[in-house]
């Protein structure tokens, strides 16, 4: 498999797809979702990846980490003054 196409940050957009059972290229989308954190609902826009081969959503740890950081930041700003 080739090295892939660089993402906006210059990284290759290849990851293992649990549905295809192989390494695939993916593209990034955004969606708004509501998380419950410490009994508070927090609306956050998060990134997610879709497999270019099968079209299903795949996990990208970096996106999950960004979402958690954003949720914690919003929570602290709104309820920890």
C-alpha positions as CSV (number, residue, x, y, z in Angstrom):
1,X,0.0,0.0,0.0
2,X,1.3,3.5,-0.8
3,X,2.1,6.1,1.9
4,X,-1.2,7.8,1.5
5,X,-2.3,11.4,1.2
6,X,-1.3,14.0,3.8
7,X,-4.0,15.4,6.0
8,X,-4.3,19.1,6.8
9,X,-1.6,18.7,9.4
10,X,0.7,16.9,7.0
11,X,0.0,13.4,8.4
12,X,-0.9,10.4,6.3
13,X,-4.6,9.6,6.4
14,X,-4.3,5.8,6.7
15,X,-5.7,3.8,9.6
16,X,-6.9,0.2,10.3
17,X,-10.6,-0.2,9.5
18,X,-12.3,-2.7,11.8
19,X,-14.9,-3.3,9.2
20,X,-12.6,-3.9,6.2
21,X,-10.0,-5.6,8.3
22,X,-7.1,-3.7,6.6
23,X,-5.4,-0.4,6.4
24,X,-7.5,2.2,4.5
25,X,-7.6,5.9,3.6
26,X,-10.2,7.9,5.4
27,X,-11.8,11.3,5.2
28,X,-12.7,13.6,8.1
29,X,-16.2,15.0,8.8
30,X,-17.6,17.0,11.7
31,X,-20.8,16.5,13.6
32,X,-22.5,18.1,16.6
33,X,-23.2,15.7,19.5
34,X,-24.3,16.0,23.1
35,X,-22.2,14.4,25.9
36,X,-23.1,14.0,29.5
37,X,-20.2,15.0,31.8
38,X,-20.6,15.2,35.6
39,X,-24.4,15.1,35.1
40,X,-24.3,18.1,32.7
41,X,-25.1,18.0,29.0
42,X,-22.5,19.5,26.8
43,X,-23.0,20.1,23.1
44,X,-19.7,19.7,21.2
45,X,-18.7,19.7,17.5
46,X,-16.4,16.7,17.0
47,X,-14.4,15.3,14.2
48,X,-14.9,11.7,13.0
49,X,-13.4,9.6,10.3
50,X,-15.2,7.7,7.5
51,X,-13.5,4.8,5.7
52,X,-12.9,5.6,2.0
53,X,-13.4,1.9,1.2
54,X,-16.6,0.9,3.1
55,X,-17.9,4.3,4.2
56,X,-18.3,3.3,7.9
57,X,-17.2,5.4,10.8
58,X,-13.8,4.4,12.2
59,X,-12.1,5.3,15.4
60,X,-9.2,7.8,15.4
61,X,-7.7,8.2,18.8
62,X,-6.6,11.7,18.1
63,X,-10.2,12.8,17.4
64,X,-11.4,11.1,20.6
65,X,-8.7,12.9,22.7
66,X,-9.6,16.3,21.1
67,X,-13.3,15.7,22.0
68,X,-12.5,14.9,25.6
69,X,-10.3,18.0,25.9
70,X,-13.0,20.2,24.4
71,X,-15.7,18.7,26.8
72,X,-13.5,19.3,29.8
73,X,-12.7,22.9,28.7
74,X,-16.3,23.7,28.2
75,X,-17.3,22.2,31.5
76,X,-14.7,24.1,33.4
77,X,-15.6,27.4,31.7
78,X,-19.3,27.0,32.4
79,X,-19.5,25.4,35.8
80,X,-16.2,25.8,37.6
81,X,-16.0,29.6,38.0
